Amino acid sequence: MHTRRSLRRTRTGTAATRIASLLAALLVTACSSQSPSSSAGPAAETTRTAAPALAALPRSTPSVLAPYYGQKLRWRDCGVPGFQCATMRAPLDYAKPSEGDVRLAVARKKATGPGERLGSLLVNPGGPGGSAVGYLQQYAGIGYPAQVRARYDMVAVDPRGVARSEPVECLDGPKMDAYTQTDVTPDDAKETDGLVDAYKRFAEGCRADAPKLLSHVSTVEAARDMDILRAVLGDRKLTYVGASYGTLLGATYAGLFPDRAGRLVLDGAMDPSLPARRLNQEQTAGFETAFRSFAEDCVRRADCPLGGQGTTPARAGRNLKAFFDRLDTRPVPADDTAGRGLTESLATTGVITAMYDEGAWQQLREALTSAMKRNDGAALLTLSDSYYERDPGGRYSNLMSANAAVNCLDLPAAFASPEEVRKALPAFEKASPVFGESLAWASLNCAYWPVKPTGEPHRIQAQGAPPILVVGTTRDPATPYRWARSLAGQLSSGHLLTYDGDGHTAYGRGSSCIDSAINAYLLRGTAPADGKRCS
């Protein structure tokens, strides 16, 4: 079961592992031609311009926060060669700093040289809910270009409520298994009630686990935590690479602290000016765009289970939707130790997972062939498990819990009731005949959240900030390209860099044009010309 949006990027190990570090709470991305995710029409522009602008915080740090800004980190061995770890304190509630702290996990890998050290480079893979520390240790600290790692200390902090930073844990493994198998295409009142009950149990589990923290895991608070980290690291300005949801975190930082923003790379950008329903619908269209790209490739291959030569992407999509519909009543065996079969919800998640990285397309073809032709759902279940970060022992990371906690606090719910979802179904199904129904119902989760949202849609201008590099991929499934265009246009110093290609995010995906432009920006501060395109 998806939640409202999960945007994250990981590039480690197998295709499934690379894909799985960002998805989670209900989707949130994607766009292309003349659909809700393509170039903005009048309605979209009205939505964007109507949103208020995020106000910058005062330049001077309040004295009550001085103990946090003046703290000294005690670095220790992480158990991962080459990396050090520390714990940083931040106020649980910035409005009432005396009411307690939250402890945040920080990791770094010091600059290797040669060349003059440029400071710290903070990285975040997205989510919300993706572990930045894990991303640093598994990819960024060893996989970013050598010249970047030579000049910067590579640093990450798990945001509040995520992974090693007082994680929100809503359900245990067996209950998460049940939750992820919930039918998200209800056919009648009984199934609708079952879906609502699942959302309520999940929300209640989160409230019971983190009654105080749950009100303080917003993106604004996480961005303020990053400023404390900047200060304790000794950096005058923040240098940052954020992917997917990490772009919202980085843009929010720039909006709050434009005078402290340094070289910021926002890769796979989100649009903060959109309300939740519009975000979800545009992301739904994005997954459709990505699926059609996959389908065009698939039908040219002999092993495509969705049709052969001459099959249109639309027909391939109808074939896949028919398979999902069959699973709604007859799950496919999956030889799973927990007794799970491949249900419609798990199969849909598995397919969506592979949309994040075209390197997973072969894996998806093979998984669909096994499930559709051989009645074996194990491979597609493996893809679904990677999305949810479920290990073979049935244990889940807290990705999904943190994802919902942040999303439901950042914006008012997309829908308030099942009746509202039903009215919106035609629009979602138009955006994606394949995924629209399930993603519309998945957008209902925040309706039952135990904490009222503290955020609203807003524009981010960051007046006075130096050039900020916004990167968009034309067929990105999770963060539609139009979002990058919108964010770059909102930022007073935004520079849009476009990757004409497939998959989620662009840096490190094989385009020397993209990589050289970002490297030049990070190493020399030279932003590419606004509107530069790469393939």
DAZI-V897340 format. One record per helix or strand. SS is the DSSP state (a for helix, b for strand). FROM is the first residue (numbers start at 1). TO is the last residue. If there is no record, write none. Layout:
# DAZI-V897340
ss: <SS & SS>
from: <FROM & FROM>
to: <TO & TO>
This chain:
# DAZI-V897340
ss: <b & b & a & b & a & b & a & b & b & a & b & b & b & a & a & b & a & a & a & a & b & a & a & b & a & a & b & b & a & a & a & b & b & a & a & a & a & b & b & a & b & a & b>
from: <5 & 7 & 15 & 25 & 42 & 52 & 63 & 76 & 84 & 94 & 101 & 119 & 126 & 132 & 146 & 152 & 173 & 189 & 213 & 219 & 238 & 245 & 258 & 261 & 276 & 313 & 332 & 342 & 344 & 358 & 378 & 390 & 396 & 399 & 418 & 436 & 445 & 458 & 468 & 481 & 494 & 512 & 532>
to: <5 & 8 & 19 & 25 & 50 & 53 & 69 & 77 & 91 & 99 & 109 & 124 & 127 & 143 & 151 & 157 & 180 & 209 & 215 & 232 & 243 & 256 & 260 & 267 & 298 & 329 & 332 & 342 & 354 & 373 & 388 & 390 & 396 & 410 & 431 & 442 & 448 & 459 & 475 & 490 & 502 & 524 & 534>
